[in-house]
Amino acid sequence: MATFGNLTDRLAETFKSLRGKGKLTPADVDGTVREIRRALLDADVALEVVKEFTGKVRERALGDEVSKALNPAQQVVQIVNDELIAILGGEARRIQFAKTAPTIIMLAGLQGAGKTTLAGKLAKWLAADNHTPLLVAADLQRPNAVTQLQVVAEQAGVAVYAPEPGNTSGEDAAPSRGFFGGPKGGDPVKVAKDAVKFARDKQYDIVIVDTAGRLGVDAELMKQASDIRRAIDPDEVFFVIDAMIGQDAVATAKAFQEGVDFTAVVLTKLDGDARGGAALSVASVTGRPIIFASTGEGLGDFEPFYPDRMASRILDLGDILTLIEQAQKNFDEEESLKIAEKFATDTFTLEDFLGQMQQLKNMGSIKSMLGMLPGAKGMREQLDNFDESEITRTEAIIQSMTLQERRVPKVLNGSRRVRIARGSGTTVTEVNALVNRFEQAAKMMKTVAKGQMPQMPGVGPMPGAGFGGGRGKQQPKKKGSKSGNPAKRAAENAALAAGAKPVTPGSGSGFGLGGAKEGGPSPEELASLQKFLGK
């Protein structure tokens, strides 16, 4: 994830200096711990967390587990990994569902943390797990917050309870009282209470209450949030925090813990390019686990938080388990088997390619998926320059083709390609490039499906084409001219390539040109040679 990019780079450089050392001295350990401390402070991790973390790393690094290890450098990395997991919460946390439905989840946090969007992400994630969530619009003071939640609910395909229009004036202000003492824009506490009753009556099994936030912590905000909490007695209170706010994360988390209290933390904007100290501070300071992480702008960019997997990402060790889970969730196994058969029988089409690409898009950001691979730090620049819109352009090109053109790309002549380029808003060059890449990929996959090693572009054929380890058939030696005269050798080789007989020594004129007599090329052979040479 981009949030930890700088921290990952700094830690990798620190560990690199330990490689090749058969034994670590106290000075080596102190130097390493000092660099780790600097890296964590630069990442905006809270000072108290940094002190505790580096103290434990130093104590363990100077102990027997490192001094007796065969590879001390790897042992230090393992220690840092273990301690990262500890400050991130240790074990993964799951939602505590109520024994009797509905389970009530309340969202609290500052304005701008992304609570409303997160409500939709959480609802969509729960709906995919066969739950029936109900979103509740209890943020009645932020301009158009109710409308935003209704839009998000529609996109997520879930129900929303919004009896009050909320603030539609366009002015973001503290809730004021109406002429008869009631809150202007509606009473969020009443909305939340009525929503729980509505959910019971309509048999929704989860209620997600989106509450109001502020630009900063104040008494009015805390009072409203605590009033809602007392009124609905939620099973879970999720503190939603922007992973990019840095050192303020600790003060904000403590204020919410004292004023409202919460059961777990949800990190948003974890795909940003900030230093990410919030993630490494909040769980340790508050003693509350991180339960979910929002990793992008799309409603599907949302995942449970696993401390061990996050620690692996920070240390550039990859997160293969999450990658596999995303693939299993989004790829149709039966469809994948059909595609494999099509590769083997050379019937894979652009239509199939489009379907596979759409399944890949459903997994989320390609850039974030590549970032989960071990050693992703080494291709950080390529990842940063990766253009996600390239996939959308490819999709547009294929969708601009007719069914016949997708299934039989050979029919794509010049005029068809011009039409496709216009229809997709691209150029003919881009259409040609896509078709060429598709043909090369299909050919390579067909070779792999047959259990053979594909020939890579720019690399000669590999010996022993099959995976069985056989040497393959020996290639016959190429026949060619052995003349010492370069011009004559080139002409004779060209004649061989054109199917003509080579000129025998001593035949022809003194200039090396064959005559029509026996042993020289015939007029037909000369004509063939001239045709080959383009004369």
N, C-alpha and C positions, 0 to 999 in steps of 0.2 A: 504494500500500500504506500502511496506517495507520502502520506503523513510522516512515516518513519524513515523516509529516504536518506536524509542527512545523518540521522542517528545510526542507521545501518552502515553507511559508508564509514563513519568515524570508528565504530566498533570493529569493522572488518580490517581497517588499517592498524588498529591497536593489536589485534590478534595476529596479524601478519608478522609483526616483529618478534613474536614468540616461536615461530616455526623453525624447526631445525635445531632447537636447543634441547639437548638430552636431559638437562636438569635446570630448574629455575632457582635462581638465588633470591633472597629476600629483596634485593634491589630490583630485580626483574618484576617481582610481584608488585612492589610499591609503584614502580613506573606504570605498570599496566592498570592498576587500580586508579592511579592519578588520571590517566587518560580516559578511563571509563567515567570517572566523576565529572570531568570536563564535558564529555559528550552528553551526559545526562542533563547537566545544568544548561548546556546550549539548547537542549531539546525542551527546555521549560519545565522539567520535572521539579516538583517541590523539593526544597532544600532538605527538609526533614526526611523525605523518602530517599533522597540521594545518600545522605549520611548513613541511614540504616542499611541500605542496599550494599554500598561499597564496603561497609564494616563487615558484613557477613561474607562477601566475596573474598576480602583480604584474609579473614580468619580461616576460611576453608582452603584458600590457595596456599597458605603457609603450612597447612596440615599434612598429615601422612598421605591422604588420598592423591595429592599431586606429586609429592616427593617420591612416592613409590610407583607412580604411573609410568607405563612404557612410553606414552606420548603426553608429556606435561601440558603442551599447548592445547591439545584437544580436551584434556581434563579441565583446564581453565574455562574453555568455551562451554563445557557441560555445566560447570558450576554457575556461570553467568546465566545460562539458559534456565537452570533450576530456580535461581533467585528471581529472574524475570517472571517466571510462572507464579511464584509466590506473591510478588507485589501486584500482579494482575488478578489475583483472587484465588489462585490455586486450582480449584475444580470448576468445571462449567456449571452454571446455575440454570435451572429450568423454572417455568411458570408454575406457581403453586395454585392449582385449580381448586375451586370451592367444592365441597362435598355435595352441595345442592346448588344447581344452576339458578341464576347466572353467576359466572365468575366476574367480579368487578375490577377493572384495571384503571387506575387514575394516572394521568400524565401531568407532570409538573416540571417547571423550568422557566428560564428567562425567555423573553421575546426574542425571536431570531434564532433560537436553538434548533428549530425545525420540528416542533411538536406536532403541528397539524399534518404535515406530510408524513411524519413518522406514524401517526395514528392510522393513516391509510395503508402504509407498508405493513404494520403489525396486523391490521385486519385482513389484508390480503394473504399474509403468511399463515394466519390462523385458519382462514377459509380453505386454503389448500390442504390443511390438515383435518378437513371435515368438521370444522367448527362453524357456528353461525354467529358471527360477531355483529354488534350494533355500535356504530359510532355516535357519540353524543356531543353536540355543539354547545359546550358550556363556556366558551370564550366569547363573551358578549361585548368586550370593550375594544379589541383590536379591529380596525376598519376592515369590513368584509371578511372577517375570520369565518363566519358561519357559511358564507357563500363558498369560500375556499374549501372548507371541509366537505360540503356537498359535492363539489367538483371532484375532489380526491376520492370520495366514497363511490361516485359513479365510475371513475377510472378503475378502482379496485374491485368493483362488482359486488359491493356490500351495502347494507342498509344504513341509513343515517336518521337520527332523531334530532330535529331542529325546529322546535315550536316557536322560538323567538328569532327575529331577524338580526338582533345584535346591533352593533355600531355600523351604520351605513352612511355616516356623515362625512367620512374621509378624514376625520380628525382623531388622532390617537391620544386619548386622554383618560385620566382616572375615572372610574365609574361615579357618576353624580346622581343625586336624588331627584325624583320627579316631584310634581306639585303635591301629590298625596303621600309622599314619604317612600314610595317604591323606587327601586333602582331604575335609572334611565336606561332603556334598551333591554330590560328584562332582568330577572333574578337568576343568576347561574346556579345557586344552591337549589332552588326549586326545580330548575331544568334537570339537574343531575338526579334529584330524588324521583321526579316523575319518570325519568328515563329508565330507572331500575324497575319501577312498577310496570312500565310499558314492556320491557324486555321479558319479565316474568309472564305477563299476559300473552305475549306473542311467541313465547318459547325460544327466545334468543339465548344461547348458552354463554355468551361473553359480552360484556358491556365495556367499551373503551371510552373514557371521559376525557375530552380535550379541554383543558382549563386555560385561563388567561395567563399571560406572562407580562413582564415589564422589561424595560431596557436596563434596569438595575434592581437590586434587592431593596424592598421597602416594606414598611409595616402593613400597608393596604394590601399588597400582593400576598403576603404571608397569611393575613387574616382571612382573605377570600379563599385561599387554597385550603387552610385548615378548617374553615367552615364547611367546605364541600366534603372534605375527608370525614369529618364528624357525622355529616348528614347521610352519607352513603356507605360508610364503613367498608372501604375497598379491601379486596383480598391482596392486591398488589398496588404499590405506588411506585411508578417508574420516574426517576429523576432524569430528564432528558438534557444532555449537555453537549455543546458544540466542542468537538475535539480540538478545534483550532484556537481556543481562547487563552491557552497558555497558563501562566501563573494564577490568573483570576479563577481558574477552575477550582482550586482548593478552597478559597474564601467563599465562593458561591455555593459549593457543595456543602460546606459546613453550615452556612446560613440556612439552606433548605432543610438540612438534617435537624437543626434545632427548631426551626419554625413549623415544618410540616412533617418531617421524618419521611423516609422512603425505604423501600425494601430492596431495590436494585437500581442500577444505573444503565442508561442506554446512551451510547456514543453516536453522535451524528457527524456527518461531513468527514468521515475517516479517510476519504479519498482525496482530501485537500493536500496542499503543499506546505502546510504549517509544520511546526516542530513536534506536535503530538504529545506534549508532556501531560495533558489532561488524562489520557488513557493510563499513563504510568503512575499517576498521583491519586486519582479519586478513590479507587478501590482500597488502596493502602491507608489513606487518611481517614476515610469514613467507615471502613470496615464493612461496606456494602459491596456486593459483587457486581461486576458488569455482566449484564444478561444478554443484550443484543448490540449489534453494531450496524449502522447505516453506512453503506459503502459507495453510494452514488446517488444520482438524481432520480433514476427510475424507481417505480414502485417495487420492482423486483430486486433492487440493490439493497438487500437486507438479509442479515444472517445471524444465527446464534453466536455468541461470543465464547470462544474456547481459549482460555489463557495459554495452554501449551502450544496451540497452533499460532497464536499471535506472537509468542516469544520466538518461535521458529522463523516467522516472517521477519521480525526485527533483526535476527541474527543471520538473515539471508540463507536459512536452511530449507526454505520452501514450505508450502502447505498443501501437500499432495492430497491429503484426506478430504479437505474442503473442495478441491478441484474435482475429485472423484464423485463426491456427493452431488455437486452441481450437475455433473454429466449424467449421473444416474437419474436425477430428478427431471432433466429436460430432454434426454434422448430416448426415443422409442426403441426398445431392444429389438422388437420384431421388425421394425422398419430398417434398423441398422443391419440385420441379417440379410434382408432383401437387397440392400445396397451392396453388401459384400458379394452376393451372388452376381449382381449386375457387373461389378468390377471384373469378376472372373470370366464372365461370358461376353465381355466387351459390349454391354448394352447400357452402360451408365450414360445418362444424358444430362443436358443443361437443366432440365426440369428437376432431376434428382439432385443435382448440385445446388439448385435454389432451395430445395427442401432441407438439405443438410445445413446450408448456411443459415436458414431461418431458425433451425433448432439450436445452432451455435449462438445466435444472437440472444435467444431466450435464456442462455446461461448468464447473461450480463455483459459487462465491459470486457472486451477481449484483452485490453491492456492490463486490467486487474487480474485476469486469469493467468496471463503470461507472468505477471509479478509473483504468482504463487509457486512458480517453478524454482527448484533449488538453484542458487547461483544467479538469480535474476539481477543482482547488483552489476554483474559483468555486462549486461546489456541494457543498463539504465538509460543511456542516451538513445538507443534504438526505441525503447519503450516510450520515452518522452516524446519522440518524434513520430510515433505510430499514429496514423490518421484513421480514427474509427469510421469517419464518413466514407472511406474507401469501400467499405462493405455495403453501405447504403447505395453508392453509385453502381456497384456490381449488381446489386439486387434490382435496381432500376433498369439496367441494360437488359437483363434476362426477362424481366416482366414486360419489356417493350417488344419482345419477340412473339411471334405466333406459336401455337402449340407445335406445329410441324417444325419450325425453326429450332425450337428447344430440343425436340427429340431427334432431329437430323441436322446437326450443324453444318453438314456439307452443302446444304442448299443456300447457305448465306453468301450470296454473291454481292457485288459492289453496291447495287441499288438498294438491296435489302439492308445492308449495313448502314448506309446513309439514312434510311428511314428509321432504323433502330436508334441511331445516334441522336436524331432530332427528337424522337419520342421520349428518350431518357434524359435529355438535356446534357449529353456528353458529346465527345468527338468520335469520329470514325476510327482514329488511332486508338482510343480507349476501348472501343468495341473489338477491334482487331487484336489488341493485347489480351483481352479477356478470353476470346476464342482460342488464341494460341496457348495461353496458360492452361485452359481447360483441357485441350487436346494432349498437352504434355503430361498433365496430372493424371488424366484418365489412362494414358499409356503406361505411366509409372505404376499406378495402382493395379492395373491388370497384371503387370509383371510380378508385383508383390503377391497378388492373390494366387498366382500359380506357384508360389514358393521359390521364386527366383530373385536374385539381387538386381534391382533396377540400375540402369546406366545413368549416372549423374551428368548433368550438363557440364561440358568442359572437361570431363574425365573419361578416359578411354574405357573400353569394355573390361570388366573385372574378370580375372581368371576364376574358373569354377563358378559358373553362373548360379547353380543351384545352392540351396542352403545345406544340402546333405554332405558337403565337404569334398565332392568329387572334383577332379581336375578339369573335366570337360574334354571335348574333342580338340586335338591339336590342330591349329590353323595351318593350312598349307602355305608354303613359302611363296611370297609374291614373286612373279616372274617380271623381269624388267631388263632394260638395256644395261650392259656393263661397259659401254664405250667411255673412253677417257675424254672424248670431245663433248663438252656440255651441250652444245647446240644439237649435235647428232643424237646424244643420249635423250634429250628432251623430245626430239622428233620421233625416235623409235618408241619411247614410252607412250607417246600420244597415239602412235599407230597401234600399239598393243591394246590400249584402252578402247580404241575405235573398232577393234576386231580385225585389224590388218596384220599380215605376216611381217615380222621384222626383216629389215634389210640385212642380208648376209654379208659378212666381210668380203671385200673385194668386188662386190657388185655395185653397179651404178657408176656415176661419174666421179671425177676427182673432187667434186664439191660436196660429196656425200648424198647426192640426190639419186635415187634409184631409177634405173631405166625400165623399159618394158620387157626386158629379156628375162629368162628363167632365173629365179632367185630374188628378183626385185618385185615391188608391189605392182599389181595390175592397175589399169585405169580406174576400175571400180573402187579398188582399195585407196588409191590416191584421192578420189572424189570423197570417200568416206572420211579420210584424214583431213581434207580441206574443210569438210562440214564440221568436224569435231573442233578444228582450230578456229572456226568462225569466219573462214575466208570465202 
